[in-house]
Amino acid sequence: MNNWLYGMHKDDLLIGINWDSHLIGLELEPLILLESLKQ
């Protein structure tokens, strides 16, 4: 997962988490998500 998240960071992409059926939800920087998963 580390490589995937670092690659998304390098490509300037965000990660959508906890989206609802209308595709509304929080988007995070990949490295922020990685740090929160390590905790």
N, C-alpha and C positions, 0 to 999 in steps of 0.2 A: 504494500500500500504506500510505503514511503516514496518509491519511484514514481508512482502514479500521481501522488499529490505534489511532489516536486516538479514533475512535468507540467501539471496544470498551472502551477505558479509561474513557471518559465514561459508558458504560453499566455499569461495574463488572463486566465480564466477564473471564474468564481464557481463555488459549489453550492447548489441549491439543496437545502435540508428541510425536512418536515413540510413539504408542500401539500396543499390541499387539492381537492378535485378541480379547482379553478386555476391550478398552477400558481397559487399565491403562497409565498413563504419566504423564509430567511435565506439569504445568500451570504456565504462566508469566503474569505480568502483561504486558499488551500492550506497554507502554513498555520493559520489560526486553528483550523480544524485538526490538523496533525498534532499541534501542541495540546489541544483539549483531549484528544484521544490518548495521549501519553499519560495523562493524569489519572 
